[in-house]
Amino acid sequence: MTFDRAWSITALDERRAPERLANIIAHLTQQKWRRSFIEYGWVGLFWGLAISAVSVLALKIYVPHLSSSMCAVLMTSGALAVAIAKAWLARPDELQVAIQADVALKLKQRLSTAWEFSQTDSESELSHRLAVQAVSQRYPPPSQAVFAVRLNTWARLIPLAALALVLVNVLDLQQLPGSTAPIVDDAVVSEGVRLREFARQMQVRALRDALPRSQTESENMRRLGSRMESGSLSRQEAVSRLQELGQSLAHQRRAALSDGGSKTGIAESFSPIGNGENDASQLKELLEQLLQGKLTAGEIAALSPESESLSRLGISIQDLSSALESYAAGHPLDVQQIVDDLERQELAIDDAGELGRAIRQIDQVRENLGDVMVSADQLMQRGDGTQDDSDVRALGGPMGRAAGDADSGPMNQAGFGSGSVETPRKRPRTLDPNSERNDIVLKPQSNFREGSGFTTETRVLPKAGKTTVENVELDVRFDAQMEEVLSKDDYPLHQKEFIRRYFLSLSQGVSSDVQASEEQ
Amino acid sequence: MSESLDIADARGRLAELRHEIGKRIIGHDDLVEGILACLLASGHVLIEGVPGLGKTLLVKTLSAVLDLEFSRIQFTPDLMPADIIGTQMVAQDDDGNRVFKFQQGPVFTQLLLADEINRATPKTQSALLEAMEEHRVTVGRTGHVLEEPFMVLATQNPIEMEGTYPLPEAQLDRFLLKLIAKYPSAAELSKIIDLTTGEREATVQPVMTCDELNALRALTRQVVIAGHVKDFAVQIVLATHADNEAATPLSKRFVRHGASPRGIQSMILIAKAYALFEGRLNISFDDLKSAAVPALRHRVLLNFEGEAEGIDVEAVIDEILRETPVGDG
């Protein structure tokens, strides 16, 4: 029944007047409730947008790596939800609805009076007469006019809030004068590009080879690379995050190695130089063929010598023999178990190899960013027993070797990682004055007794006067002592010249001078 | 609900009554409406206005169309209470004995026009108190009941005029309404000239019997008032009290005494009569607003500051009506 029909009541309908009165009030109440939802929605939308604008601005200033759009969506949705919940709780009172309808429609309080009396004494004649009086009125305005949806102040402010949110979203704080946003470090950005690219390739490989730990860590690397690339991180922050990521990678790598070696003790049993590099893969292939029924009885018998190779993988000959006997007896489960173990180990070793490359990439990036802690961290990792690729080689033999060899693959060829070769004498050594491991610094260990030691130090002072890279060159020259000795004692002249040339040759610089003088 | 007179019938009968009065009374619509409302509410009305505005003619016309007994008392400074209510007179009975016999005064009527009531002394004015409130008169030890309907229509000149005595507050409160007779407009004056200076005088016929009037008065009492409308009336009356939190700025500053409970009774009764005029069974906010000024203007007393600054009581009541919220919507 529509609202307008409800108003049209004839004398014949007087008995239904109370029912129609109730319908009218119910309809008006629904309309008012609907309007409340819309008006509360406008309030919620305005405040949602306003709070979103403020939050996005705060995010850009303080936590720039978080997604501002997600924050805006969450804030706006939350405010809308709160507003709608309030509207739901604020169900309009029916008497108030009747009072408002009376005022809006100029009903001279017929509706509200009839409703009030119908609620207190619905059976009385007076109540019935009041209901008849109320519903027998014809009201020109349509029902929607009573509680029409209207644009309130909040609704008019919504465009302003939306505009503020859009402006905040497109605002580039770094271009603002006096902005507190960090200054973009080109080195961080370029290293971020490299790191992201490395992570992408690592992710591809991890997905292809189904390496779970590498997949997770490559995603973390990619995120960090993207943040560095976006310029939102200072050098110090980038180094800090790289350190954390490196620790995470090292932890995951140790866990992968543990997974690979825990069951069968491969790590302990397989020699890093092992003769049978292809033992595991060949054995696995044979066992798989065996399971598929492609091997004859003779070929099965030929597996016996392979048990020697298998023993190097940590699987006892007895176990293998027992498995083969079970297989011959028609029970392939033991052989299948060995195959599964080998596959799991292979996977873990591949994972560890991938993580190892990632660790080296992280170290390289840190070093490129001037992190003085790289060497110390490497030493600590060595102290922890995680010996770089040698671990992987030691664990997996051919598989680990393959993983280790991949370091000199396309990434390094493309210039990523430590591709340059330096002589030990000229290689820059990084120092940490506060570190307890200062023994890694090259220092003269021998007692020269005579001669002069010349030390050349190169210090780079990037920030706050702190030395981050120190290059020490040691050069010992004996020419002064040599001349003194030759002048005191009686030596034949040709012997003196021989002696002089010998000592001068000990110093490269001096010898080159001598050569130059001779050429002259 | 009355069996003999329905709400729709009442509306028609009242409209007919007003139409008949309008044959002789030009203009004064508010005045006529107020007097009829007061008649339906069983009250008395005080009409204020300068002489010559047709107050007496209006009362005479009302008595004519209602077919009620009418008497008029011209109040003068030397008028005595006995001149109003009557007195004991020595008379000789059938046995030849001399006895006191009560001689009824002009108050023993149905419509009493107390003309220029404020020209009599307060003592004489007070003689009407019991008659107005109790509808009875006590002389000696004997009480005499007045015939219903009984209604006093008092007229008074503005108190600024010479030879007037202000009515005491107690007597003012007895009047249900205080109406103001205003000057007619130019068009109304023209009609008055045509009606009163010609050869033929306008005549009116009785259109309602006494029983019908009593039925209408009973029906008026049956008009209902909803709770939120009643709250509105209460808020209006409370706002006339300077020390009440509902008081408006004007009433806080200039009102000495606010309206009494009789004031809200008057307002509700008059509003019921107004609702009946429109054939409604319920009181509306508009009814109360229309009734508020005539029902409260003589019950709200200004303080010295208000009097000194010439504050109009109606302005105070108008402000109250504006400030008091209508419903919650």
HADDOCK unambig.tbl for C-alpha pairs under 7 A between the chains (distance, minus, plus):
assign (segid A and resid 96 and name CA) (segid B and resid 328 and name CA) 6.84 0.50 0.50
assign (segid A and resid 96 and name CA) (segid B and resid 329 and name CA) 6.85 0.50 0.50
assign (segid A and resid 99 and name CA) (segid B and resid 327 and name CA) 6.42 0.50 0.50
assign (segid A and resid 100 and name CA) (segid B and resid 329 and name CA) 5.06 0.50 0.50
assign (segid A and resid 108 and name CA) (segid B and resid 284 and name CA) 4.85 0.50 0.50
assign (segid A and resid 108 and name CA) (segid B and resid 285 and name CA) 6.92 0.50 0.50
assign (segid A and resid 109 and name CA) (segid B and resid 284 and name CA) 5.22 0.50 0.50
assign (segid A and resid 110 and name CA) (segid B and resid 282 and name CA) 6.60 0.50 0.50
assign (segid A and resid 113 and name CA) (segid B and resid 226 and name CA) 5.01 0.50 0.50
assign (segid A and resid 113 and name CA) (segid B and resid 282 and name CA) 6.87 0.50 0.50
assign (segid A and resid 116 and name CA) (segid B and resid 226 and name CA) 6.81 0.50 0.50
assign (segid A and resid 130 and name CA) (segid B and resid 281 and name CA) 6.80 0.50 0.50
